[in-house]
Amino acid sequence: MKEQTLVVGAGGCLGRAVRAELAGSGWPVSVSSREAGAPVFVNLEAPADSWRLPEGGGAAFLLAALTDTAACEADPARARMLNLEAPRELARMLAARGFFVVFPSTSQVFDGSASLPGPDAPTNPVTVYGGLKAEAEATILGDSPRSAAVLRISKVLDGGNGLIRRWVGGLLAGRPVEAFSDMVMAPVSEVDAARTMLELARARTPGRFHLSAARDMSYFEAARLGAAVLGADPGLVWPVSGAGRGLFLPAHAALGASDPAPEPEEAVRRAFELAAGALRGGRT
């Protein structure tokens, strides 16, 4: 009998991508639900003793989280439950059932002052979200050093990204859009993120790993590139500053990794093309 694969948080960007990559694998896949009557029940805001988890562990992808930085700052207690306490307990329970746990993390475990920090660089978060992820990494790997992998991802872009969709809608309508010239990202596609997580799971490779674009790109540069992809006037993209808005504005976003990293333009082009296709096709 083949081992079971579990996806927790299958409805999000990463969850959908992981499920798509798993679809052709032939391995049994369970998807958790937040509905109390579901066969596999995981609600990170419900008591852990109410969860129903599968046995016969293969790989488990813990993708459910509160990833909105502003929401974490506004409600740190809820953020702590969703990004640290519940994932830590879930990882422990799944490792005890024989699962190899894959836990996505973020470049926000660093303050962004250093260029291309490696997986072993000391963490120094300045946001609530980054701090909770750094603590979750340490506890998950500390509890299950041989059966867990942490993948820090700089920035995931897909066609469903809210900002990309707003930019696409405005540019296709000929309206000006604003983009931060002093905020940087190092975007990768959700497909690259999903495939990297699956590789870690299949090899059952424990430890910390990085996935990042090769270099930083400002949000203004990304929006201008998107305008070119759409055939829109790049002059419709107006640069604005994020200073004074309570935003995290790191000097650097790209992470250091041992594998060759994709160029940031690849993820940006793909996200704009997908978002434009969905908009033109009337899909939401």
LUMTOR-838713 format. One record per residue (C-alpha): y, x, z. Coordinates in steps of 0.02 Angstrom, whole numbers, padded with zeros to 5 digits, always signed. Layout:
REM LUMTOR-838713
YXZ;...
This chain:
REM LUMTOR-838713
+00000+00000+00000;+00170+00067-00045;+00298+00098+00091;+00434-00029+00122;+00615+00004+00078;+00750-00084+00178;+00931-00112+00126;+01052-00168+00261;+01219-00222+00188;+01154-00263+00015;+01303-00373-00030;+01431-00234-00034;+01477-00110-00169;+01350+00022-00114;+01219-00109-00072;+01224-00185-00245;+01213-00014-00325;+01066+00040-00217;+00973-00121-00256;+01002-00096-00441;+00933+00081-00433;+00783+00021-00333;+00746-00123-00451;+00642-00018-00569;+00558+00089-00438;+00408-00024-00407;+00426-00003-00219;+00432-00157-00106;+00612-00189-00055;+00672-00293+00092;+00852-00347+00104;+00921-00393+00274;+01017-00554+00301;+01142-00609+00431;+01064-00783+00431;+00966-00806+00593;+00815-00885+00507;+00791-00748+00378;+00628-00645+00378;+00730-00486+00399;+00879-00524+00510;+01013-00396+00550;+01184-00451+00609;+01278-00302+00679;+01378-00418+00791;+01222-00500+00863;+01117-00426+01005;+00994-00295+00944;+00848-00385+01026;+00878-00531+00907;+00855-00426+00750;+00694-00442+00648;+00645-00282+00560;+00501-00240+00443;+00361-00121+00489;+00276+00014+00386;+00432+00115+00359;+00482+00204+00201;+00670+00219+00177;+00810+00120+00260;+00988+00119+00192;+01115+00071+00326;+01258+00014+00216;+01338-00123+00322;+01503-00068+00398;+01686-00109+00425;+01763+00012+00300;+01942-00052+00294;+02044+00081+00383;+02184-00040+00430;+02059-00167+00499;+01981-00032+00608;+02151+00018+00676;+02194-00165+00711;+02031-00204+00803;+01953-00043+00868;+01829-00135+00980;+01753-00230+00834;+01758-00073+00728;+01663+00020+00864;+01527-00111+00866;+01508-00117+00676;+01528+00068+00637;+01450+00153+00788;+01358+00053+00920;+01256-00064+00809;+01214+00066+00673;+01161+00190+00807;+01041+00065+00885;+00979+00005+00715;+00944+00183+00658;+00849+00219+00819;+00742+00062+00801;+00703+00097+00618;+00659+00280+00649;+00537+00222+00783;+00453+00115+00649;+00432+00264+00534;+00582+00235+00421;+00685+00378+00350;+00865+00323+00379;+01006+00356+00256;+01180+00329+00329;+01336+00340+00220;+01490+00416+00300;+01664+00463+00245;+01783+00606+00211;+01891+00533+00350;+01786+00628+00476;+01910+00766+00427;+02099+00759+00444;+02126+00809+00262;+02220+00970+00301;+02085+01086+00232;+02030+01098+00051;+01846+01063+00012;+01771+01066+00188;+01582+01091+00186;+01450+00986+00274;+01447+01106+00422;+01636+01111+00446;+01696+01046+00616;+01753+00865+00609;+01931+00820+00662;+01964+00637+00622;+02135+00558+00644;+02089+00377+00603;+01987+00255+00706;+01868+00233+00559;+01843+00420+00537;+01819+00448+00722;+01686+00314+00736;+01594+00379+00583;+01596+00556+00653;+01524+00494+00817;+01393+00388+00727;+01339+00537+00622;+01314+00644+00776;+01215+00515+00872;+01105+00461+00727;+01060+00640+00681;+01043+00686+00864;+00923+00542+00898;+00820+00568+00739;+00846+00746+00676;+00695+00742+00560;+00710+00564+00496;+00893+00536+00454;+01017+00593+00323;+01205+00570+00325;+01295+00567+00158;+01482+00588+00171;+01564+00510+00018;+01744+00547-00026;+01787+00382-00112;+01679+00255-00203;+01758+00165-00351;+01680+00022-00446;+01743-00120-00554;+01752-00235-00404;+01876-00127-00309;+02020-00239-00258;+02158-00116-00298;+02085-00073-00468;+02071-00258-00510;+02252-00289-00462;+02308-00143-00567;+02204-00202-00715;+02270-00380-00702;+02449-00322-00697;+02435-00195-00836;+02344-00312-00954;+02479-00441-00922;+02615-00314-00959;+02680-00314-00780;+02732-00158-00684;+02613-00099-00549;+02648+00019-00405;+02539+00167-00354;+02559+00296-00216;+02609+00466-00281;+02579+00548-00111;+02406+00479-00074;+02254+00568-00147;+02072+00525-00173;+01919+00612-00246;+01828+00463-00324;+01645+00448-00374;+01557+00299-00449;+01447+00183-00348;+01303+00232-00463;+01321+00416-00417;+01327+00369-00234;+01172+00260-00245;+01072+00389-00342;+01117+00526-00219;+01062+00419-00072;+00898+00377-00159;+00865+00561-00192;+00888+00600-00007;+00772+00456+00040;+00635+00501-00083;+00633+00681-00028;+00656+00630+00155;+00784+00769+00172;+00869+00764+00343;+01043+00828+00383;+01223+00808+00325;+01271+00806+00141;+01428+00781+00037;+01463+00684-00121;+01637+00703-00194;+01735+00724-00353;+01773+00904-00393;+01957+00888-00351;+02091+00772-00288;+02186+00646-00392;+02337+00547-00334;+02332+00359-00343;+02478+00368-00463;+02379+00483-00578;+02231+00365-00569;+02336+00213-00614;+02416+00306-00760;+02244+00355-00823;+02189+00175-00805;+02336+00117-00909;+02283+00235-01047;+02104+00171-01036;+02168-00007-01057;+02287+00038-01198;+02433-00016-01089;+02603+00068-01073;+02588+00207-00942;+02771+00174-00902;+02716+00013-00818;+02645+00119-00676;+02783+00151-00549;+02763+00291-00419;+02797+00243-00239;+02780+00336-00074;+02656+00290+00062;+02761+00375+00196;+02817+00264+00338;+02687+00130+00304;+02561+00179+00436;+02440+00244+00305;+02321+00392+00314;+02396+00518+00192;+02283+00671+00190;+02338+00826+00098;+02160+00841+00029;+02021+00716+00001;+01889+00811-00098;+01738+00877-00004;+01644+01039-00029;+01466+01019-00093;+01330+01133-00158;+01291+01028-00313;+01407+01022-00464;+01535+00885-00431;+01595+00757-00560;+01774+00757-00618;+01878+00617-00538;+01927+00548-00708;+01747+00492-00738;+01744+00368-00595;+01921+00306-00631;+01887+00271-00814;+01725+00181-00774;+01805+00073-00640;+01948+00020-00753;+01830-00019-00897;+01717-00125-00786;+01862-00216-00704;+01943-00251-00873;+01778-00314-00944;+01755-00432-00797;+01934-00496-00811;+01925-00522-00998;+01757-00608-00978;+01828-00729-00852;+01717-00665-00710;+01783-00646-00532;
